[in-house]
């Protein structure tokens, strides 16, 4: 059994209403200038949090200029704002893009490194500023992960920073914050969280410590996502999907994702397809490609998805793929690139981009070549 390192937040809290615990904790700290990173649609949601912190004599500066696919330029603008306010603490309240940007602001604010120097695994040298994350979607698991993603427009490719210093000091997962998420985003982010768990469990570097999280995450998300999609006020469903997303986030550091994510990056980078949707459209085709190299693991995924057990592990695994197609159909998620208006002549270019994501492709249970990437894109077309 290989050795793994799992970096947890110093404190993470899970449960309905735990945003109040964040406010209580933060007021007790010595920080007096907080940068609250969020998105415009969430301003009403975060108003009570900001107001309570203000009442305690702390300054709160709200930065809400966060795009769905944050770029290097977006980070530069956010850092300029943070420096102008002389902030000494950061909280991200929002979806994955908000949390990733908040994490990078906290890490890069007093750092002589450039963003290009910290892209990759283990290159970030430090983070000196307090950081907390409160997710408002159940998808990325960024609130507990060491990962953050930015779009590099120079080559239309999303790039990752992976570092223990990106794990927040505090993670407060309040499922009630996800109740207002509309059905399409609930579906796309939920599928993204499911894919984290699937890719962690079937990963070349899968580990028993993370298997426990991954399998339970698959079970929870696949069982409750349709309910959350159908009725956003279903608190039990929101809670279970949020917990599954949290489990997926805990595995991103020590194990991480693989070919689904690598192949999805060009879809987001060039065509700005939302991250969860770009992953979902590729998932069943990558599962088919990988099955032969890890049939026992994919059979385990199938059973966690509540798929029927087949006459052997291969047929059970195939039932798991069918279950993914079925779930995507129930959630009205397209599983064809053509339905996303991606031109077929872009396939070769996307394959070239995907092959650059070596930090994820090395995790895939089956070696994936340029020709394999082209074939998977064609199958998904």
Protein Blocks (a to p, Z undefined) as FASTA:
>chain_A
ZZddddddfbdcedehilmmmmmmmmmpmbfbdcddddfklmmmmmmmmmmmmmnopacd
ddfbbcfbdcfklmmmmmmmmmmnopabdcdeddfklmmmmmmmmmmmmccbdfklmgce
hkafbdfbdcddddfbdfkommmpcbdcdddfklopacddddfklpcfbdcddfklmmmp
cfklmmmmmmmmmmmmmmmmmpmkbcfklmmmmmmmmmmmmmmmmmmmmmmmlmklmmmm
mmmmmmmmmmmmmnopafklmmmmmmmmmnopafklmmmmmmmmmmmmmmmmmmmlmmmm
mmmnopacdfbfklmmmmmmmmmmmmmmmnopafbfklnopafklmmmmmmmmmmmmmlm
mmpmbdcdfklmmmmmmmmZZ
